[in-house]
Amino acid sequence: MIAKLAWKNIWFKPLNTVLSVILLTSSVAIITTLILVEKQFEEKFSSNIEDVDLVLGAQGSPLQLILSSVYQVDAPTGNINYDSAKVWMNNPYVEKAIPLAFGDNYRGYKILGTTHDYLTKYKAKVSDGRLYEKNFEVVVGSEIAQKLNISVGDEFFGSHGDAEEGEVHENYAYKVVGIATHTGKVVDNLILCTIPTVWQMHHGHEENPAHGEEGHVHEECEHEHEEADLTLDEPNMEITAVLLKIRNQMAKLTWQRVIPQNTKMQAVSPAFEVNRLFGLFGIGVTALQYLAYGIMLISGISIFIALFNTLKERKSEFALMRVNGAGRFQLLKVVMIESLLLCVVGFVFGTILGRVALSFLSNSSEEDFKMSFNPYEFLWEKEGTLFLLTLFVGFIAALIPAIKAYNLNISKTLANA
């Protein structure tokens, strides 16, 4: 009964109510979005650097090397000589080395030359078909296969460089021999092939006639390559980077200094660079959180002003309630429940709005960085704390008006009325 009365009283002045709900909704939506983005962003970045102690690549920006080689979201710092890289890859301190050679793209998705160890690293298996063995055979990531409707046996032509609008290489068609399982990691948005495939695409002869049309085709390609396929034994070939898992902790530290001093390469710790990135990312998140808490404070002040002003106009109503048997504590409860109901409504709308915003953000980041966020995830601990904080704001805002209602002088109010 009291809750029903409180709900009706909320709409006594609808403009004040709507303003308070909008402010609360905005603050809760911002905080909810930040909580989900920060958690999922850190999870995705941390999971992709598992078993990678160092990244070996061309000298340049260390962060750029990590972003391009581990997360596939930036241009590489350059190429390195494969023979020079093998000196470090074959070092006894190295437990596992995975070479990477960046090739072209297909409809904006990168084609990456690497070994089968790359799939093993991300615990990706082939759900349909088999692993690539020959040049121009590819295994397609699960996200790409689903979005572009690719299946085993299909063929397509790659475009030069990172841009989807690049020149189409029609001399060689890639043949899909396998579809990888979904992992939730970067491999889901890659097309994998042998390293010599990348070399042959860019260094092979151009005398083969072009066949087929640009893009994805669903029919057998009848041409054959005129020259022999290149292999990993070719001299003076280049790769883009190497992912290294190091056995020796001292080597992990010293190589970061020794390699750039004695070669044209650099060895970068992805953990260090990611922590630095999180630090930069955290500054922006903290600033937005402060903004959201500021909006929540303003919404609390708005609720307080609305309740305090309507209390003056509702003194006669409260006095009549007392005359009809309502106790002091019931009046206090009515005012308090009004404020808490506003907070619950604002929290519910804010939670929904935050997830809608995250969905739009996910679509944008997926187009630009091939990284998506899950708007349907619930972080019960953090969002539960946010709910309690929202209720606390409503409690504080209603405290003074509720006490005034509790201490209402019935006889004086009725006399003045």
KELO-709570 format. One line per field, with one value per residue (C-alpha): residue number from 1; residue in three letters; y, z, x. Coordinates in nm, 4 decimals. Layout:
N
nr	(NUM, ...)
rest	(ala, ...)
py	(Y, ...)
pz	(Z, ...)
px	(X, ...)
***
This chain:
417
nr	(1, 2, 3, 4, 5, 6, 7, 8, 9, 10, 11, 12, 13, 14, 15, 16, 17, 18, 19, 20, 21, 22, 23, 24, 25, 26, 27, 28, 29, 30, 31, 32, 33, 34, 35, 36, 37, 38, 39, 40, 41, 42, 43, 44, 45, 46, 47, 48, 49, 50, 51, 52, 53, 54, 55, 56, 57, 58, 59, 60, 61, 62, 63, 64, 65, 66, 67, 68, 69, 70, 71, 72, 73, 74, 75, 76, 77, 78, 79, 80, 81, 82, 83, 84, 85, 86, 87, 88, 89, 90, 91, 92, 93, 94, 95, 96, 97, 98, 99, 100, 101, 102, 103, 104, 105, 106, 107, 108, 109, 110, 111, 112, 113, 114, 115, 116, 117, 118, 119, 120, 121, 122, 123, 124, 125, 126, 127, 128, 129, 130, 131, 132, 133, 134, 135, 136, 137, 138, 139, 140, 141, 142, 143, 144, 145, 146, 147, 148, 149, 150, 151, 152, 153, 154, 155, 156, 157, 158, 159, 160, 161, 162, 163, 164, 165, 166, 167, 168, 169, 170, 171, 172, 173, 174, 175, 176, 177, 178, 179, 180, 181, 182, 183, 184, 185, 186, 187, 188, 189, 190, 191, 192, 193, 194, 195, 196, 197, 198, 199, 200, 201, 202, 203, 204, 205, 206, 207, 208, 209, 210, 211, 212, 213, 214, 215, 216, 217, 218, 219, 220, 221, 222, 223, 224, 225, 226, 227, 228, 229, 230, 231, 232, 233, 234, 235, 236, 237, 238, 239, 240, 241, 242, 243, 244, 245, 246, 247, 248, 249, 250, 251, 252, 253, 254, 255, 256, 257, 258, 259, 260, 261, 262, 263, 264, 265, 266, 267, 268, 269, 270, 271, 272, 273, 274, 275, 276, 277, 278, 279, 280, 281, 282, 283, 284, 285, 286, 287, 288, 289, 290, 291, 292, 293, 294, 295, 296, 297, 298, 299, 300, 301, 302, 303, 304, 305, 306, 307, 308, 309, 310, 311, 312, 313, 314, 315, 316, 317, 318, 319, 320, 321, 322, 323, 324, 325, 326, 327, 328, 329, 330, 331, 332, 333, 334, 335, 336, 337, 338, 339, 340, 341, 342, 343, 344, 345, 346, 347, 348, 349, 350, 351, 352, 353, 354, 355, 356, 357, 358, 359, 360, 361, 362, 363, 364, 365, 366, 367, 368, 369, 370, 371, 372, 373, 374, 375, 376, 377, 378, 379, 380, 381, 382, 383, 384, 385, 386, 387, 388, 389, 390, 391, 392, 393, 394, 395, 396, 397, 398, 399, 400, 401, 402, 403, 404, 405, 406, 407, 408, 409, 410, 411, 412, 413, 414, 415, 416, 417)
rest	(met, ile, ala, lys, leu, ala, trp, lys, asn, ile, trp, phe, lys, pro, leu, asn, thr, val, leu, ser, val, ile, leu, leu, thr, ser, ser, val, ala, ile, ile, thr, thr, leu, ile, leu, val, glu, lys, gln, phe, glu, glu, lys, phe, ser, ser, asn, ile, glu, asp, val, asp, leu, val, leu, gly, ala, gln, gly, ser, pro, leu, gln, leu, ile, leu, ser, ser, val, tyr, gln, val, asp, ala, pro, thr, gly, asn, ile, asn, tyr, asp, ser, ala, lys, val, trp, met, asn, asn, pro, tyr, val, glu, lys, ala, ile, pro, leu, ala, phe, gly, asp, asn, tyr, arg, gly, tyr, lys, ile, leu, gly, thr, thr, his, asp, tyr, leu, thr, lys, tyr, lys, ala, lys, val, ser, asp, gly, arg, leu, tyr, glu, lys, asn, phe, glu, val, val, val, gly, ser, glu, ile, ala, gln, lys, leu, asn, ile, ser, val, gly, asp, glu, phe, phe, gly, ser, his, gly, asp, ala, glu, glu, gly, glu, val, his, glu, asn, tyr, ala, tyr, lys, val, val, gly, ile, ala, thr, his, thr, gly, lys, val, val, asp, asn, leu, ile, leu, cys, thr, ile, pro, thr, val, trp, gln, met, his, his, gly, his, glu, glu, asn, pro, ala, his, gly, glu, glu, gly, his, val, his, glu, glu, cys, glu, his, glu, his, glu, glu, ala, asp, leu, thr, leu, asp, glu, pro, asn, met, glu, ile, thr, ala, val, leu, leu, lys, ile, arg, asn, gln, met, ala, lys, leu, thr, trp, gln, arg, val, ile, pro, gln, asn, thr, lys, met, gln, ala, val, ser, pro, ala, phe, glu, val, asn, arg, leu, phe, gly, leu, phe, gly, ile, gly, val, thr, ala, leu, gln, tyr, leu, ala, tyr, gly, ile, met, leu, ile, ser, gly, ile, ser, ile, phe, ile, ala, leu, phe, asn, thr, leu, lys, glu, arg, lys, ser, glu, phe, ala, leu, met, arg, val, asn, gly, ala, gly, arg, phe, gln, leu, leu, lys, val, val, met, ile, glu, ser, leu, leu, leu, cys, val, val, gly, phe, val, phe, gly, thr, ile, leu, gly, arg, val, ala, leu, ser, phe, leu, ser, asn, ser, ser, glu, glu, asp, phe, lys, met, ser, phe, asn, pro, tyr, glu, phe, leu, trp, glu, lys, glu, gly, thr, leu, phe, leu, leu, thr, leu, phe, val, gly, phe, ile, ala, ala, leu, ile, pro, ala, ile, lys, ala, tyr, asn, leu, asn, ile, ser, lys, thr, leu, ala, asn, ala)
py	(0.0000, 0.2428, 0.1525, 0.2113, 0.5503, 0.6390, 0.5477, 0.7789, 1.0596, 1.0334, 1.1536, 1.4425, 1.6596, 1.4566, 1.7003, 1.6764, 1.2983, 1.2711, 1.4975, 1.2890, 0.9619, 1.0970, 1.2054, 0.8732, 0.6767, 0.8679, 0.8124, 0.4433, 0.3890, 0.5465, 0.3495, 0.0209, 0.0648, 0.1447, -0.1547, -0.3956, -0.2420, -0.2346, -0.5945, -0.7401, -0.5242, -0.6469, -1.0073, -1.0016, -0.8369, -1.0598, -1.3849, -1.3110, -1.2760, -1.6098, -1.8063, -1.5074, -1.3770, -1.1742, -1.0571, -1.0339, -0.7802, -0.4830, -0.1862, 0.0869, 0.1515, -0.1373, -0.0855, -0.0839, -0.4146, -0.5726, -0.4341, -0.5493, -0.8893, -1.0048, -0.8192, -0.7528, -0.3944, -0.1869, -0.1774, -0.3730, -0.1901, -0.3546, -0.6880, -0.8847, -1.1362, -1.4905, -1.6326, -1.3705, -1.4452, -1.8209, -1.7616, -1.6521, -1.8881, -2.1873, -2.0673, -2.3297, -2.0752, -2.0656, -2.3146, -2.2244, -1.9811, -1.8937, -1.6902, -1.4524, -1.3126, -1.0554, -1.0876, -0.9247, -0.9117, -1.0469, -0.8009, -0.6281, -0.9462, -1.0105, -1.3051, -1.4259, -1.6656, -1.8777, -2.2336, -2.4672, -2.3747, -2.0470, -2.2354, -2.4514, -2.1418, -2.0150, -2.3650, -2.3440, -2.6650, -2.7269, -2.7778, -2.8476, -2.9669, -2.9908, -2.7832, -2.6070, -2.7952, -2.6492, -2.2903, -2.0985, -2.3368, -2.1467, -2.2060, -1.9385, -1.8038, -1.8805, -1.5176, -1.4635, -1.7893, -1.6975, -1.3342, -1.3969, -1.7342, -1.9136, -2.2928, -2.5565, -2.5755, -2.2067, -1.9923, -1.6206, -1.3589, -1.1375, -0.7593, -0.5942, -0.4588, -0.3909, -0.1959, -0.3732, -0.1411, -0.2546, -0.4005, -0.7531, -1.0257, -1.2353, -1.4469, -1.6691, -1.7907, -1.8938, -2.2203, -2.2780, -2.6201, -2.5688, -2.3641, -2.2994, -2.3424, -2.0347, -1.9223, -1.5652, -1.4566, -1.2808, -1.5974, -1.5902, -1.2885, -1.4136, -1.6162, -1.8437, -1.9916, -2.1044, -1.8435, -1.9285, -1.8412, -1.4794, -1.4806, -1.6366, -1.3957, -1.0987, -1.2432, -1.5060, -1.4569, -1.2535, -1.4564, -1.6623, -1.5485, -1.4057, -1.6241, -1.5744, -1.2602, -1.0455, -1.1808, -1.4928, -1.7625, -2.0997, -2.2992, -2.4889, -2.2852, -2.4728, -2.2963, -2.4286, -2.2360, -2.2435, -2.2133, -2.4437, -2.3481, -2.1618, -2.3277, -2.2198, -2.3133, -2.0221, -1.7878, -1.4174, -1.4357, -1.1980, -1.2333, -0.9743, -1.0975, -1.3982, -1.4864, -1.6331, -1.8386, -1.8263, -2.0936, -1.8714, -1.5649, -1.3971, -1.4382, -1.2802, -0.9677, -0.9477, -1.0130, -0.6944, -0.5056, -0.7327, -0.7859, -0.4177, -0.3416, -0.6138, -0.6548, -0.4557, -0.6208, -0.5585, -0.7938, -0.6550, -0.7847, -0.7853, -0.7963, -0.4715, -0.2926, -0.4118, -0.2906, 0.0447, 0.0492, -0.0356, 0.2549, 0.4964, 0.3406, 0.3595, 0.7375, 0.7883, 0.5343, 0.7021, 1.0450, 0.9155, 0.7412, 1.0672, 1.2351, 0.9631, 0.9856, 1.3631, 1.3189, 1.0730, 1.3309, 1.5916, 1.3440, 1.2949, 1.6712, 1.6830, 1.4159, 1.6014, 1.9322, 1.7627, 1.5869, 1.8917, 2.1216, 1.8799, 1.8199, 2.1791, 2.1292, 1.7910, 1.8840, 1.8817, 1.5384, 1.4000, 1.5551, 1.3907, 1.0589, 1.0977, 1.1812, 0.8654, 0.6473, 0.6596, 0.6660, 0.8957, 0.6096, 0.5423, 0.9014, 0.8628, 0.5387, 0.7009, 0.9719, 0.7269, 0.4748, 0.7517, 0.8305, 0.4642, 0.3906, 0.6717, 0.5175, 0.1686, 0.3026, 0.5035, 0.2012, -0.0312, 0.2184, 0.2961, -0.0718, -0.1187, 0.2007, 0.1054, -0.2255, -0.0631, 0.1796, -0.1127, -0.2873, 0.0174, 0.0454, -0.3228, -0.2823, 0.0125, -0.1588, -0.4757, -0.2842, -0.0962, -0.3406, -0.6747, -0.6711, -0.7165, -0.6763, -0.8788, -0.6476, -0.9380, -1.0148, -0.9341, -0.8557, -0.9258, -0.8035, -0.4679, -0.3992, -0.5052, -0.2529, 0.0111, -0.0725, -0.0314, 0.2965, 0.4195, 0.3288, 0.5014, 0.8224, 0.7992, 0.7314, 1.0353, 1.2555, 1.1564, 1.1704, 1.5336, 1.5407, 1.2081, 1.3412, 1.6541, 1.4376, 1.2312, 1.5441, 1.7024, 1.8945, 1.7781, 2.0426, 2.3331, 2.2087, 2.1601, 2.4985, 2.6717, 2.4796)
pz	(0.0000, 0.1001, -0.2087, -0.4315, -0.2682, -0.3056, -0.6762, -0.7339, -0.5399, -0.7596, -1.0532, -0.8562, -1.0447, -1.3530, -1.4860, -1.1647, -1.1731, -1.5375, -1.4770, -1.1792, -1.3725, -1.6758, -1.4590, -1.2755, -1.5993, -1.7584, -1.4687, -1.4318, -1.8097, -1.8261, -1.5252, -1.6501, -1.9941, -1.8441, -1.6089, -1.8928, -2.1410, -1.8910, -1.7814, -2.1310, -2.2784, -2.0192, -2.0591, -2.4364, -2.4222, -2.1423, -2.2984, -2.6306, -2.4754, -2.2930, -2.3603, -2.5361, -2.3363, -2.6137, -2.9626, -3.2067, -3.4867, -3.6752, -3.4712, -3.4179, -3.1700, -2.9185, -2.8616, -3.2383, -3.2696, -2.9988, -3.1375, -3.4906, -3.4100, -3.1176, -3.1610, -3.5383, -3.4883, -3.6236, -3.9131, -3.8601, -3.7777, -4.0827, -4.1900, -4.0551, -4.2231, -4.1590, -4.1420, -3.8789, -3.6800, -3.6859, -3.4901, -3.1945, -3.2658, -3.2409, -2.9203, -2.6389, -2.4137, -2.6493, -2.5687, -2.8675, -3.1581, -3.3899, -3.6988, -3.8542, -4.2065, -4.2800, -4.6237, -4.7836, -4.6766, -4.7886, -4.7465, -4.4638, -4.2783, -4.2550, -4.4247, -4.1966, -4.2876, -3.9892, -3.8650, -3.7145, -3.3710, -3.3997, -3.3878, -3.1028, -2.9036, -2.9104, -2.8542, -3.1894, -3.3714, -3.7162, -3.6834, -4.0529, -4.3047, -4.2264, -4.1596, -4.4476, -4.5896, -4.9341, -5.0422, -5.0939, -4.8764, -4.5877, -4.2585, -4.1921, -3.8459, -3.7121, -3.7075, -4.0716, -4.1849, -4.0188, -4.1344, -4.4925, -4.5274, -4.6176, -4.6272, -4.7066, -5.0787, -5.1496, -5.3234, -5.3127, -5.4223, -5.1722, -5.1880, -5.1452, -4.8022, -4.5089, -4.6925, -4.8354, -5.1375, -5.2262, -5.5627, -5.6063, -5.6662, -5.9298, -6.0205, -5.7174, -5.5580, -5.1933, -5.1313, -4.8028, -4.6626, -4.3022, -4.0658, -3.7166, -3.3967, -3.2059, -2.9329, -2.8528, -2.9372, -3.2218, -3.4323, -3.4933, -3.7226, -3.9225, -4.2371, -4.1840, -4.4450, -4.4833, -4.4674, -4.8216, -4.9437, -4.8436, -5.0086, -5.3288, -5.3521, -5.3529, -5.5055, -5.7448, -6.1209, -6.2720, -6.5894, -6.4701, -6.6303, -6.4024, -6.3439, -6.1840, -6.0349, -5.7398, -5.4033, -5.2849, -5.5368, -5.4876, -5.7717, -5.8469, -5.9914, -6.2863, -6.3285, -6.1880, -6.0834, -6.3489, -6.1118, -5.8213, -5.4815, -5.2525, -4.9251, -4.5858, -4.7088, -4.9568, -4.8866, -4.7949, -4.7217, -4.4776, -4.2078, -3.9966, -3.6385, -3.4131, -3.0984, -2.8452, -2.5323, -2.3221, -2.0783, -1.8990, -1.7056, -1.7339, -2.1140, -2.1238, -1.9578, -2.1264, -2.4820, -2.4707, -2.4420, -2.6341, -2.9526, -3.0488, -2.9657, -3.1922, -3.4671, -3.6679, -3.4632, -3.1253, -2.8610, -2.6757, -2.3729, -2.4513, -2.0801, -2.0173, -2.3176, -2.2386, -1.8792, -2.0141, -2.2475, -1.9573, -1.7643, -2.0480, -2.0941, -1.7194, -1.7089, -1.9557, -1.7786, -1.4411, -1.5818, -1.7265, -1.3986, -1.2084, -1.4585, -1.4086, -1.0285, -1.0590, -1.2618, -0.9989, -0.7261, -0.9229, -0.9626, -0.5844, -0.5342, -0.7885, -0.5969, -0.2708, -0.4132, -0.5681, -0.2437, -0.0300, -0.2472, -0.2810, 0.0956, 0.1539, -0.0813, 0.0695, 0.4387, 0.4476, 0.2793, 0.5386, 0.8221, 0.6963, 0.6761, 1.0407, 1.1373, 0.9583, 1.1614, 0.9809, 1.2148, 1.1990, 1.0728, 0.7863, 0.6651, 0.6796, 0.4820, 0.2103, 0.1427, 0.1586, -0.0724, -0.3256, -0.3477, -0.3628, -0.6358, -0.8438, -0.7943, -0.8926, -1.2101, -1.2952, -1.2330, -1.4516, -1.7391, -1.6958, -1.7075, -2.0278, -2.1866, -2.0944, -2.2738, -2.5786, -2.5857, -2.5498, -2.8418, -3.0646, -2.9359, -3.0115, -3.3705, -3.4202, -3.2640, -3.4620, -3.7893, -3.6976, -3.4752, -3.5229, -3.1464, -3.0117, -2.6663, -2.5090, -2.3924, -2.2288, -1.9696, -1.6100, -1.3498, -1.0428, -0.7881, -0.9502, -1.0813, -0.7465, -0.5758, -0.8253, -0.7421, -0.3687, -0.4362, -0.6370, -0.3505, -0.1049, -0.3089, -0.2965, 0.0787, 0.1507, -0.0809, 0.1005, 0.4538, 0.5395, 0.3689, 0.5384, 0.8836, 0.8224, 0.7350, 1.0501, 1.2720, 1.1086, 1.3547, 1.2731, 1.4648, 1.3368, 0.9763, 0.9877, 1.1547, 0.8841, 0.6154)
px	(0.0000, 0.2755, 0.4804, 0.1774, 0.1165, 0.4851, 0.4773, 0.1783, 0.3465, 0.6569, 0.4494, 0.3000, 0.5510, 0.6475, 0.9094, 1.1140, 1.0824, 1.1887, 1.4916, 1.6052, 1.5608, 1.7513, 2.0460, 2.0556, 2.0183, 2.3068, 2.5455, 2.4608, 2.4874, 2.8368, 2.9652, 2.8130, 2.9684, 3.3099, 3.2952, 3.2192, 3.4653, 3.7516, 3.6963, 3.6533, 3.9308, 4.1820, 4.0655, 4.1080, 4.4488, 4.5774, 4.4547, 4.6288, 4.9755, 4.9713, 5.2923, 5.4535, 5.7495, 5.9123, 5.8270, 6.1166, 6.0721, 6.2113, 6.3302, 6.0746, 5.7948, 5.7802, 5.4074, 5.3440, 5.5309, 5.3136, 4.9875, 5.0664, 5.2185, 5.0056, 4.6767, 4.6759, 4.5491, 4.8379, 5.0835, 5.4092, 5.7319, 5.8941, 6.0407, 6.3365, 6.5655, 6.4458, 6.7992, 6.8933, 6.5785, 6.6512, 6.9730, 6.7580, 6.4690, 6.7038, 6.8697, 6.8624, 6.6874, 6.3880, 6.1122, 5.8936, 5.9239, 5.6347, 5.7351, 5.4828, 5.4746, 5.2076, 5.0569, 4.7562, 4.3938, 4.0612, 3.7740, 3.9611, 4.0671, 4.4413, 4.6091, 4.8883, 5.1664, 5.2701, 5.3197, 5.0610, 5.1986, 5.0073, 4.6764, 4.8044, 4.9024, 4.5432, 4.4018, 4.2260, 4.1473, 4.0047, 3.6295, 3.5784, 3.8388, 4.2097, 4.5219, 4.6968, 4.9965, 5.0688, 5.1148, 4.7896, 4.5934, 4.4333, 4.2553, 3.9930, 3.9066, 3.5600, 3.4392, 3.5409, 3.3837, 3.0565, 3.0397, 3.1522, 2.9793, 3.3024, 3.3209, 3.5816, 3.6590, 3.5914, 3.8540, 3.9192, 4.1725, 4.3530, 4.3928, 4.7321, 4.8272, 4.5969, 4.3264, 4.0264, 4.0462, 4.3990, 4.4978, 4.3617, 4.6248, 4.4495, 4.7548, 4.7052, 4.3831, 4.3720, 4.1903, 4.0048, 4.0971, 3.9849, 3.7686, 3.9098, 3.7092, 3.5927, 3.8342, 3.7302, 4.0855, 4.2607, 4.2916, 3.9139, 3.9614, 4.2620, 4.3183, 4.6199, 4.8528, 5.2149, 5.4916, 5.6166, 5.2656, 5.3262, 5.6685, 5.5420, 5.2490, 5.4837, 5.8034, 5.6680, 5.6611, 5.3802, 5.3440, 5.0485, 4.7244, 4.4569, 4.1519, 3.8153, 3.6711, 3.7658, 3.6664, 3.5008, 3.4080, 3.2439, 3.3935, 3.7113, 3.9999, 4.1492, 4.4828, 4.8072, 5.1162, 5.3836, 5.6793, 5.7647, 5.6254, 5.8651, 5.9662, 6.1035, 6.4534, 6.4677, 6.7638, 6.7330, 6.3643, 6.1973, 5.9336, 5.7554, 5.7977, 5.8538, 5.6589, 5.9039, 5.8444, 6.1623, 6.2825, 6.5330, 6.4152, 6.7563, 6.7541, 6.4107, 6.5526, 6.8927, 6.7708, 6.5647, 6.8950, 7.1356, 6.9325, 6.8788, 7.2428, 7.3833, 7.1238, 6.8703, 6.5959, 6.4365, 6.2957, 5.9952, 5.8078, 5.4335, 5.3456, 5.5346, 5.3840, 5.0310, 5.0648, 5.1798, 4.8784, 4.6457, 4.7988, 4.7185, 4.3763, 4.3102, 4.3585, 4.0736, 3.8508, 3.9106, 3.8271, 3.4992, 3.4170, 3.4634, 3.2318, 2.9695, 2.9904, 2.9568, 2.6374, 2.5115, 2.5781, 2.3838, 2.0974, 2.0979, 2.0766, 1.7939, 1.5999, 1.6584, 1.5302, 1.2263, 1.1310, 1.2010, 0.9878, 0.6961, 0.7044, 0.5885, 0.2962, 0.2045, 0.2000, -0.1794, -0.1812, 0.0587, -0.1395, -0.4593, -0.2740, -0.1765, -0.5346, -0.6527, -0.4196, -0.0831, 0.2143, 0.5174, 0.7355, 0.4929, 0.5310, 0.9060, 0.8791, 0.6646, 0.9249, 1.2149, 1.0464, 0.9731, 1.3435, 1.4493, 1.1928, 1.3435, 1.6869, 1.5698, 1.4058, 1.7196, 1.9437, 1.7338, 1.7203, 2.0914, 2.1865, 1.9860, 2.1205, 2.4788, 2.4482, 2.2925, 2.5887, 2.8317, 2.6628, 2.7210, 3.0790, 3.1345, 3.0137, 3.2498, 3.5538, 3.4835, 3.4981, 3.8171, 4.0080, 3.8268, 3.7595, 3.4069, 3.2515, 2.9727, 2.6895, 2.5029, 2.7693, 2.6758, 2.9412, 2.7310, 2.9847, 3.0673, 2.7179, 2.5713, 2.7996, 2.6844, 2.3210, 2.3870, 2.5674, 2.2674, 2.0328, 2.2661, 2.2473, 1.8668, 1.8744, 2.0940, 1.8845, 1.5623, 1.7004, 1.6207, 1.2744, 1.1886, 1.2883, 1.0810, 0.7804, 0.8441, 0.8510, 0.5450, 0.3243, -0.0307, -0.2275, -0.0205, -0.0387, -0.4166, -0.4666, -0.2641, -0.4529)
***
